[in-house]
């Protein structure tokens, strides 16, 4: 499976819309910055049919050092970002299963 970079998105959207790559980059970057700012304030970000980003807390726990299993390592609680895909995204991604299986089988 290929990885799509921000640069590739900018080029694709620029070609499809006729906007300059700099204009597209500015809009994409401002969108990502706005999402990050909202999450950093503890807000959820919901984009209908795309998905929702939420900040969740992981509980503190005790881990083990793989090199010395006898030692306990405290892992503090922290805030993480969870993404829940929207209905349309779920449906489109689910339709790619045969493609994924084909690539893995090759």
C-alpha positions, 0 to 999 in steps of 0.5 A: 500500500502506498503512503500519500503525503501532504505534498501529493495531496497538494499537487492533486487538489491543485490540479483538480481545482486550478488553484495554485499549489501554494493556495492549496498548501495554505488551506490544508495547513490551516485546516490541520492547524485548526484541528490540532488547536481544537484538540489541544484545548480538549475539544472534539472535531467532527467532520460529517461523513469523514469522521471525528477526532477526540482527545481521550485519556489513557490510564496510568499503568505499570509496564515491564522493562523487556531487558529486565522483566523483574523491574516495574516501570510506571507509565503515566496517564496521558492524553491521546487522539482517537479517530472514529471514521464516519459512515461514508469513510467506513463504507469506502474503506471496507470496499478496499478489502479485496484490493488489500488481500490482492496486494498482500497475496502478491 
